[in-house]
Amino acid sequence: MTTTDTARDLLLDGFGRIRDGVPEVVDGLSVDELLWRPDAEANHIAWLVWHLARQQDDQVAHLVGEQSAWLGDGWVDRFGLPYPPDAHGWSMTSADVGKFTVADPGLFGDYHAAVHDRTAALVQGLDAEGYERVVDAHWDPPVTVAVRIVSVLDDAAKHLGQAEYVKGLVERRR
């Protein structure tokens, strides 16, 4: 097994854990529970899971030079959020988070599954040169595909963990 094979297997495992965790964190919760915030400044589960998927979608789309699933596959219309179509959650205020609505909690798992498929295809197609390709030369050292993919996975894992924590708070309120 090569180093590239090992990297591929580890990344697919990590992203697979996120794929499995998204439906687990939303399943069994009502819309009100998904939108519950521990305080007025906190993020709720719905926003955290949406942002997790959007950041992954946007960054993977950039790496492969394609339009995001959010825009290209109509997820923006299915969610019908009160944000600009290209919104992904970065730099949103607490008031912006408070505007988030969702009619169908099943959208989270379905959207993230579509994003996961794109992510897995990217990872499956990378060779050693692909991992080393520079995608942002504004940093020292420059950001490579490998570094960006790990960053995407790290961000997704953090947001999933946050959503799981808030779910625990929601369940304790019952």
Long-range contacts (C-beta under 8 A, 24 or more apart in sequence): 2-128, 3-128, 4-126, 4-127, 4-128, 4-131, 7-126, 7-131, 7-146, 8-123, 8-124, 8-126, 11-123, 11-149, 11-150, 11-153, 12-120, 12-123, 12-124, 14-153, 14-157, 15-116, 15-119, 15-120, 15-123, 15-153, 15-156, 16-116, 16-120, 17-157, 18-52, 18-56, 18-112, 18-116, 18-153, 18-156, 18-157, 18-160, 19-112, 19-113, 19-116, 21-160, 21-164, 22-49, 22-52, 22-53, 22-108, 22-109, 22-112, 22-113, 22-160, 23-108, 23-109, 23-112, 25-49, 25-160, 25-163, 25-164, 25-167, 26-105, 26-108, 26-109, 27-109, 29-105, 29-167, 29-170, 31-102, 31-103, 31-105, 33-170, 34-102, 34-105, 35-100, 35-101, 35-102, 36-166, 36-170, 36-173, 37-97, 37-98, 38-166, 38-169, 40-94, 40-98, 41-94, 42-94, 42-166, 43-97, 43-162, 43-166, 44-97, 44-100, 44-166, 45-163, 45-166, 45-167, 45-170, 46-100, 46-102, 46-105, 46-108, 47-89, 47-97, 47-100, 48-159, 48-160, 48-162, 48-163, 48-166, 49-108, 49-112, 49-159, 49-160, 49-163, 50-79, 50-81, 50-89, 50-100, 50-102, 50-108, 50-111, 51-88, 51-89, 51-159, 52-112, 52-155, 52-156, 52-159, 52-160, 52-163, 53-108, 53-111, 53-112, 53-115, 54-87, 54-88, 54-89, 55-88, 55-89, 55-90, 55-152, 55-155, 55-156, 55-159, 56-112, 56-115, 56-116, 56-119, 56-152, 56-155, 56-156, 57-88, 57-115, 57-118, 58-88, 59-148, 59-151, 59-152, 60-115, 60-118, 60-119, 60-122, 60-152, 61-118, 62-135, 63-122, 63-135, 63-145, 63-148, 63-149, 64-118, 64-121, 64-122, 66-118, 69-111, 69-114, 69-115, 69-118, 70-111, 73-114, 75-107, 75-111, 75-114, 78-104, 78-107, 78-111, 79-107, 79-111, 119-152, 122-149, 123-149
